[in-house]
């Protein structure tokens, strides 16, 4: 059934990047729309077109809403940064207004947006960690192999912009927040890369978090599954005790059409094999690329590559064809990126590690690649996660932790060799004093950044700049 935005009246909730993109799209397509923002005042970005300037001046509410605000409104398009239990959303529901997100709006429009153009094929990628890397890698491999694709979603590009592109495939990174308001997105392939405690301050329990992630499988035609992962297969929902519910029926048969991957041996899907004393990624038992030929650091990135190759398979691109283009992929910043190497000490920026699982992946991935000890800079806002669960990994892999931010004390409670510091400069100076040739200084916070920094990018840049300042590395060497 076709979906025409002109036949509906909308409220857009939240005017961040996603909200502004929704407003812009709805205005361009002559929909009736207004918006609210939860901040007391809203500052419009510069260089807006006249229609957006007029809208922001006349149609935005930054005060408490009353029931009559939703008179005549059909749909609230909620930005992912706003929770479903805020008072504005509760009021909208009481007034009979449907609550969706921009991904759900994309899903409804995809089959009817352009009558002379086939619907775009879409693949969906979620997980606690690695989803941006896998999204960008899939998009890179598809385009390199002649499939016109575009990345969108949590990766940064609003999904409605992808709808208007000339791409045939949309590679969509989906957060748990986006999936909460999505119900009809049809995917050629879906994957939950991994699950670790994250966003429990919003979801409340691991059960609710996993449920949100598993919404990605609702209308998927196939799945790509890490065979050794917990809670990542379509059947791996949680019951109320928080245990895997293996008996849950897989109603759409995704496991029968799944491609599995993992670091162990297997004759099907992706695995690791040894040939001539060299380890290779294999597909259905056949080696396709040596690990030594992969420039992405860490075994967690080997898993990311396997997941990306599996998704490409579901779009008709063979692994043999896709791996030829791995060498030309440039990883996203702040994800296990080496920012300096001085006196045989490596300085690695993994600021994107905003949860425990991401830091564990970094520790397990980086430790086998260094000869000396690992010095960790961590801390920030733990978002309700249990930092003590990181303790065994700190004991196994880390020589010393320099902890900063709101929840620095949790690291001190979990690991004896912890120094609490007030600033990034103090953390880096402390690590420099202990570092010796063969060591690595790793920023992998396991926490959000917003207690001290604008975002994780700002945190990573501060780490990089501090390292370069203290080591007296000239500006031209920053790249």
C-alpha positions as CSV (number, residue, x, y, z in Angstrom):
1,X,0.0,0.0,0.0
2,X,1.4,3.4,-0.9
3,X,2.2,6.0,1.7
4,X,1.9,9.7,0.9
5,X,3.3,12.2,3.4
6,X,0.9,14.9,2.1
7,X,-2.0,12.9,3.5
8,X,-0.7,13.1,7.1
9,X,0.0,15.7,9.7
10,X,3.3,15.5,11.6
11,X,5.0,16.6,14.7
12,X,8.8,16.2,14.7
13,X,10.2,15.6,18.2
14,X,13.7,16.9,18.8
15,X,15.7,19.1,16.4
16,X,19.1,17.6,16.3
17,X,20.6,16.4,13.0
18,X,17.9,13.7,12.5
19,X,15.0,16.0,13.5
20,X,16.1,18.8,11.1
21,X,16.5,16.2,8.3
22,X,12.9,15.0,8.9
23,X,11.6,18.6,8.9
24,X,13.4,19.4,5.7
25,X,12.1,16.3,4.0
26,X,8.5,16.8,5.1
27,X,8.6,20.5,4.0
28,X,10.0,19.6,0.6
29,X,7.2,17.2,0.1
30,X,4.4,19.6,1.2
31,X,3.5,17.8,4.4
32,X,1.8,19.6,7.3
33,X,4.5,19.7,10.0
34,X,5.5,21.4,13.2
35,X,8.1,20.5,15.9
36,X,9.1,20.6,19.5
37,X,12.5,20.5,21.2
38,X,13.1,19.5,24.8
39,X,15.8,22.2,25.3
40,X,14.6,25.5,26.8
41,X,15.9,27.4,23.8
42,X,16.8,26.2,20.4
43,X,19.6,27.8,18.3
44,X,19.2,27.4,14.6
45,X,22.3,26.3,12.6
46,X,23.8,28.8,10.2
47,X,23.3,28.7,6.4
48,X,19.7,27.4,6.4
49,X,17.5,27.8,3.4
50,X,14.6,30.3,3.7
51,X,11.9,27.7,4.2
52,X,13.8,26.1,7.1
53,X,14.5,29.5,8.6
54,X,10.8,30.4,8.5
55,X,9.8,27.0,10.0
56,X,12.3,27.3,12.9
57,X,11.1,30.8,13.6
58,X,7.4,30.0,13.5
59,X,6.7,26.3,14.0
60,X,9.0,25.2,16.9
61,X,7.9,24.9,20.5
62,X,10.4,24.7,23.4
63,X,7.9,24.9,26.2
64,X,5.6,22.4,27.9
65,X,2.9,20.9,25.6
66,X,-0.8,20.7,26.2
67,X,-3.2,18.2,24.7
68,X,-4.5,20.6,22.1
69,X,-1.0,20.8,20.6
70,X,-1.7,17.4,19.1
71,X,-5.1,18.3,17.7
72,X,-5.2,17.1,14.1
73,X,-1.8,15.4,14.3
74,X,-1.5,11.9,12.9
75,X,2.2,11.1,13.5
76,X,5.0,12.0,15.9
77,X,8.4,11.4,14.3
78,X,10.6,11.1,17.3
79,X,14.4,11.7,17.1
80,X,16.4,8.7,18.5
81,X,18.0,10.9,21.2
82,X,14.6,11.3,22.9
83,X,13.3,8.4,25.0
84,X,9.9,7.0,24.5
85,X,8.9,7.7,28.1
86,X,9.3,11.5,28.1
87,X,6.2,13.5,28.9
88,X,5.7,14.8,25.4
89,X,5.6,11.3,24.0
90,X,3.3,10.1,26.7
91,X,0.9,13.0,25.9
92,X,1.0,12.3,22.2
93,X,0.1,8.6,22.8
94,X,-2.8,9.7,25.1
95,X,-4.1,11.9,22.2
96,X,-4.0,8.9,19.8
97,X,-1.0,10.0,17.9
98,X,1.2,7.3,16.4
99,X,4.9,7.5,17.4
100,X,7.5,6.5,14.9
101,X,11.1,7.4,14.0
102,X,12.7,8.5,10.7
103,X,13.7,4.9,9.9
104,X,10.1,3.8,10.1
105,X,9.1,6.8,7.9
106,X,11.8,5.6,5.4
107,X,10.4,2.1,5.5
108,X,6.9,3.3,4.6
109,X,8.1,5.5,1.8
110,X,10.6,3.2,0.3
111,X,8.1,1.2,-1.7
112,X,6.1,4.2,-2.9
113,X,8.4,7.2,-3.0
114,X,9.2,7.1,-6.7
115,X,6.7,5.3,-8.9
116,X,9.2,4.8,-11.7
117,X,12.0,3.5,-9.5
118,X,12.2,0.1,-7.8
119,X,12.4,0.2,-4.0
120,X,15.9,0.4,-2.6
121,X,17.3,-2.8,-1.2
122,X,18.3,-2.3,2.4
123,X,20.6,-4.1,4.8
124,X,20.7,-3.4,8.5
125,X,23.6,-3.6,11.0
126,X,23.3,-3.2,14.7
127,X,25.2,-4.3,17.8
128,X,26.9,-2.8,20.8
129,X,30.2,-2.3,19.0
130,X,31.7,-2.3,15.5
131,X,28.5,-1.3,13.7
132,X,29.9,1.9,12.2
133,X,33.0,0.1,10.9
134,X,31.0,-2.7,9.4
135,X,28.5,-0.3,7.8
136,X,31.3,1.8,6.2
137,X,33.1,-1.4,5.1
138,X,30.0,-2.9,3.5
139,X,29.3,0.3,1.7
140,X,32.9,0.5,0.5
141,X,33.0,-3.1,-0.7
142,X,29.7,-2.9,-2.5
143,X,30.6,0.3,-4.4
144,X,34.1,-1.1,-5.2
145,X,32.3,-4.2,-6.7
146,X,30.0,-2.2,-8.9
147,X,26.9,-2.1,-6.6
148,X,25.7,1.5,-6.2
149,X,25.1,1.9,-2.4
150,X,25.0,4.6,0.3
151,X,25.5,4.4,4.0
152,X,22.9,6.0,6.3
153,X,21.4,5.9,9.8
154,X,23.4,6.0,13.0
155,X,26.5,6.3,10.9
156,X,25.7,10.0,10.4
157,X,23.7,10.4,7.2
158,X,19.9,10.8,7.9
159,X,18.1,7.9,6.3
160,X,15.6,10.2,4.5
161,X,18.6,11.6,2.5
162,X,19.4,8.1,1.4
163,X,15.8,7.7,0.2
164,X,16.4,10.6,-2.3
165,X,19.8,9.4,-3.5
166,X,20.4,7.4,-6.7
167,X,21.8,4.4,-4.8
168,X,20.3,1.0,-5.4
169,X,21.3,-0.3,-1.9
170,X,21.1,1.5,1.5
171,X,23.5,0.1,4.1
172,X,21.9,1.2,7.4
173,X,23.5,1.4,10.8
174,X,20.8,1.1,13.4
175,X,21.0,1.9,17.0
176,X,18.8,0.4,19.7
177,X,17.1,3.8,20.0
178,X,16.3,3.9,16.3
179,X,15.0,0.3,16.3
180,X,12.6,1.1,19.2
181,X,10.5,3.1,16.9
182,X,10.8,0.9,13.8
183,X,8.4,-1.8,12.9
184,X,8.1,-2.3,9.1
185,X,11.6,-2.0,7.7
186,X,12.2,-4.8,5.2
187,X,15.9,-5.9,5.1
188,X,17.7,-8.1,2.6
189,X,20.0,-9.0,5.4
190,X,20.2,-8.1,9.1
191,X,22.9,-8.6,11.7
192,X,23.4,-8.1,15.4
193,X,27.2,-8.0,15.6
194,X,27.5,-8.4,19.4
195,X,25.8,-7.6,22.7
196,X,27.3,-6.1,25.8
197,X,25.9,-4.0,28.6
198,X,25.1,-0.6,27.1
199,X,22.5,2.2,27.4
200,X,21.1,0.5,30.4
201,X,20.4,4.0,31.8
202,X,17.8,4.2,29.0
203,X,16.6,0.7,28.4
204,X,16.7,-0.3,32.1
205,X,17.6,-4.0,31.7
206,X,19.7,-6.1,29.4
207,X,16.5,-7.9,28.4
208,X,14.9,-4.7,27.1
209,X,18.2,-3.7,25.4
210,X,18.4,-7.1,23.6
211,X,14.7,-6.9,22.6
212,X,15.3,-3.5,21.0
213,X,18.3,-4.8,19.1
214,X,16.4,-7.9,17.9
215,X,13.7,-5.8,16.3
216,X,16.1,-5.6,13.4
217,X,15.1,-9.2,12.5
218,X,11.4,-8.6,12.4
219,X,11.1,-8.2,8.6
220,X,14.5,-9.4,7.5
221,X,14.9,-11.9,4.7
222,X,18.2,-13.3,5.9
223,X,20.7,-13.0,8.8
224,X,24.4,-12.8,9.2
225,X,25.3,-14.4,12.6
226,X,28.5,-14.5,14.8
227,X,28.4,-18.2,15.7
228,X,30.2,-17.7,19.0
229,X,28.3,-14.6,20.1
230,X,25.7,-14.3,22.9
231,X,22.3,-13.0,22.1
232,X,23.1,-12.3,18.4
233,X,21.2,-14.9,16.5
234,X,17.5,-14.4,15.6
235,X,16.4,-17.0,18.3
236,X,18.6,-15.4,21.0
237,X,16.0,-13.3,22.8
238,X,16.1,-13.1,26.6
239,X,13.6,-14.4,29.0
240,X,12.7,-12.5,32.2
241,X,15.6,-14.1,34.1
242,X,18.0,-12.7,31.5
243,X,19.0,-16.1,30.1
244,X,19.1,-17.1,26.5
245,X,15.7,-18.4,25.4
246,X,16.8,-21.1,23.0
247,X,13.2,-22.5,22.7
248,X,11.8,-19.3,21.2
249,X,10.3,-20.0,17.8
250,X,12.1,-18.5,14.8
251,X,9.0,-17.7,13.0
252,X,10.5,-16.2,9.8
253,X,13.1,-18.9,9.4
254,X,16.1,-16.6,9.4
255,X,18.5,-19.2,10.8
256,X,17.8,-21.4,7.8
257,X,19.1,-18.6,5.5
258,X,21.8,-17.3,7.8
259,X,25.5,-17.0,7.0
260,X,27.6,-17.7,10.1
261,X,31.1,-16.5,10.9
262,X,33.6,-16.9,13.7
263,X,37.3,-17.3,14.6
264,X,37.1,-21.1,15.0
265,X,37.2,-23.7,12.4
266,X,34.1,-24.5,10.3
267,X,33.3,-25.9,6.9
268,X,30.5,-23.5,6.4
269,X,30.3,-19.7,6.4
270,X,33.4,-17.7,7.5
271,X,36.1,-19.2,9.7
272,X,39.9,-19.1,10.3
273,X,42.1,-21.8,8.7
274,X,45.9,-22.3,8.8
275,X,47.7,-22.8,5.5
276,X,51.5,-22.9,5.1
277,X,51.9,-21.6,8.7
278,X,49.7,-18.6,7.9
279,X,46.2,-17.9,9.2
280,X,43.5,-17.0,6.6
281,X,39.9,-16.0,6.6
282,X,38.1,-18.9,4.8
283,X,34.6,-19.1,3.3
284,X,33.0,-22.5,3.2
285,X,36.5,-23.9,4.1
286,X,38.3,-22.2,1.2
287,X,41.0,-19.6,2.2
288,X,40.3,-16.2,0.7
289,X,42.7,-13.8,2.4
290,X,45.6,-14.0,4.9
291,X,45.3,-12.2,8.2
292,X,48.7,-10.7,7.5
293,X,47.2,-8.9,4.5
294,X,44.6,-7.2,6.6
295,X,45.5,-3.7,7.8
296,X,42.6,-3.3,10.3
297,X,44.1,-3.9,13.7
298,X,42.8,-6.6,16.1
299,X,40.9,-9.8,15.9
300,X,37.7,-7.9,16.6
301,X,38.2,-6.3,13.2
302,X,38.6,-9.8,11.6
303,X,35.1,-10.5,12.9
304,X,33.9,-7.2,11.5
305,X,35.3,-8.1,8.1
306,X,33.6,-11.5,8.1
307,X,30.3,-9.9,9.0
308,X,30.7,-7.3,6.2
309,X,31.6,-10.1,3.7
310,X,28.5,-12.0,4.8
311,X,26.3,-9.1,4.1
312,X,27.8,-8.5,0.7
313,X,27.1,-12.2,0.0
314,X,23.4,-11.6,0.6
315,X,23.5,-8.8,-2.0
316,X,25.1,-11.0,-4.6
317,X,28.8,-10.0,-4.2
318,X,31.1,-13.0,-3.6
319,X,33.7,-13.0,-0.9
320,X,36.5,-13.7,-3.4
321,X,35.5,-10.5,-5.3
322,X,35.0,-8.4,-2.2
323,X,38.3,-9.1,-0.4
324,X,40.2,-7.6,-3.3
325,X,39.1,-4.2,-2.1
326,X,39.8,-4.5,1.7
327,X,43.2,-2.8,1.3
328,X,41.6,0.4,0.0
329,X,39.2,0.7,3.0
330,X,40.0,3.5,5.4
331,X,38.6,3.0,8.9
332,X,36.5,5.6,10.7
333,X,38.4,7.8,13.1
334,X,38.7,7.1,16.8
335,X,38.4,3.3,16.4
336,X,41.7,1.7,17.4
337,X,43.6,4.2,15.3
338,X,47.3,4.7,16.0
339,X,48.0,8.4,16.4
340,X,51.7,8.3,17.2
341,X,54.6,5.9,17.6
342,X,57.7,7.3,19.4
343,X,60.6,5.3,20.9
344,X,58.7,2.1,20.0
345,X,55.7,3.1,22.1
346,X,52.3,3.1,20.2
347,X,49.6,5.6,21.1
348,X,46.2,4.3,20.1
349,X,42.9,6.3,19.9
350,X,39.8,4.1,20.6
351,X,37.6,6.9,21.9
352,X,34.6,5.4,20.2
353,X,34.7,2.7,22.8
354,X,31.8,4.1,24.8
355,X,30.9,0.8,26.5
356,X,32.5,-2.1,28.3
357,X,32.2,-4.5,25.3
358,X,34.1,-2.1,23.0
359,X,36.9,-1.8,25.4
360,X,37.1,-5.6,25.9
361,X,37.3,-6.0,22.1
362,X,40.1,-3.4,22.0
363,X,42.1,-5.1,24.8
364,X,41.7,-8.5,23.3
365,X,42.5,-7.2,19.8
366,X,45.5,-5.0,20.6
367,X,47.3,-7.0,23.3
368,X,48.5,-9.9,21.0
369,X,50.1,-7.3,18.7
370,X,52.4,-5.6,21.2
371,X,55.6,-6.9,22.8
372,X,55.3,-5.0,26.0
373,X,52.6,-3.8,28.4
374,X,49.3,-2.1,27.8
375,X,48.6,1.2,29.6
376,X,44.9,2.1,29.5
377,X,43.2,5.5,29.7
378,X,39.5,5.0,30.5
379,X,36.5,6.6,32.3
380,X,33.7,9.0,31.7
381,X,30.0,8.3,32.1
382,X,29.4,4.6,32.5
383,X,25.7,4.9,31.7
384,X,24.7,2.6,34.5
385,X,27.0,-0.3,33.3
386,X,28.8,-2.5,35.8
387,X,32.5,-1.5,35.4
388,X,33.5,-4.4,37.7
389,X,32.7,-6.8,34.8
390,X,35.8,-5.3,33.1
391,X,38.1,-6.3,36.0
392,X,39.1,-9.8,34.6
393,X,40.2,-8.2,31.3
394,X,42.1,-5.5,33.0
395,X,43.9,-8.1,35.1
396,X,44.7,-10.1,32.1
397,X,45.8,-7.4,29.6
398,X,46.5,-4.1,31.4
399,X,49.5,-3.0,33.4
400,X,48.0,0.3,34.7
401,X,44.8,2.3,34.3
402,X,44.5,6.1,34.3
403,X,40.9,6.8,35.0
404,X,39.2,10.2,34.5
405,X,35.7,11.5,34.5
406,X,32.4,11.1,36.4
407,X,32.9,7.3,37.0
408,X,36.6,7.2,37.4
409,X,36.2,5.8,40.9
410,X,34.5,2.7,39.5
411,X,37.7,1.7,37.8
412,X,39.7,2.3,41.0
413,X,37.3,0.0,42.8
414,X,37.6,-2.7,40.1
415,X,41.4,-2.7,39.4
416,X,44.1,-2.1,42.0
417,X,46.6,-0.6,39.5
418,X,44.4,2.5,38.8
419,X,45.3,6.2,39.1
420,X,42.4,8.6,39.2
421,X,43.2,11.8,37.2
422,X,41.3,15.1,36.6
423,X,42.2,15.8,33.0
424,X,43.3,14.1,29.7
425,X,46.7,15.8,30.0
426,X,47.2,14.3,33.4
427,X,46.2,10.9,32.1
428,X,48.6,11.1,29.2
429,X,51.5,12.4,31.3
430,X,51.0,9.5,33.7
431,X,51.1,7.0,30.9
432,X,54.2,8.6,29.4
433,X,56.0,8.2,32.7
434,X,55.4,4.5,32.8
435,X,55.7,3.7,29.1
436,X,58.7,1.7,27.8
437,X,59.7,0.5,24.3
438,X,57.3,-2.2,23.1
439,X,54.4,-0.8,25.2
440,X,51.1,0.7,24.0
441,X,49.1,3.6,25.5
442,X,45.5,3.0,24.6
443,X,42.6,5.4,25.0
444,X,39.6,3.1,25.2
445,X,37.2,4.6,27.8
446,X,34.4,2.0,28.2
447,X,32.3,5.1,29.0
448,X,30.4,7.9,27.3
449,X,32.2,11.2,26.9
450,X,29.6,13.8,27.6
451,X,30.6,14.4,31.3
452,X,33.8,16.1,30.1
453,X,33.8,16.5,26.3
454,X,31.4,17.5,23.6
455,X,31.4,13.9,22.2
456,X,33.7,11.0,21.7
457,X,35.3,12.7,18.7
458,X,36.3,15.7,20.8
459,X,37.7,13.3,23.4
460,X,39.7,11.4,20.8
461,X,41.1,14.7,19.3
462,X,42.1,15.9,22.8
463,X,43.9,12.6,23.4
464,X,45.7,12.9,20.1
465,X,46.6,16.6,20.5
466,X,47.8,16.0,24.1
467,X,50.0,13.1,23.0
468,X,51.5,15.2,20.2
469,X,52.0,18.2,22.5
470,X,53.7,16.2,25.2
471,X,55.9,14.3,22.8
472,X,56.7,17.5,20.8
473,X,55.5,16.0,17.6
474,X,55.2,18.7,14.9
475,X,51.8,19.6,13.4
476,X,52.6,18.3,10.0
477,X,53.0,14.8,11.5
478,X,49.5,14.7,13.0
479,X,48.0,12.8,10.1
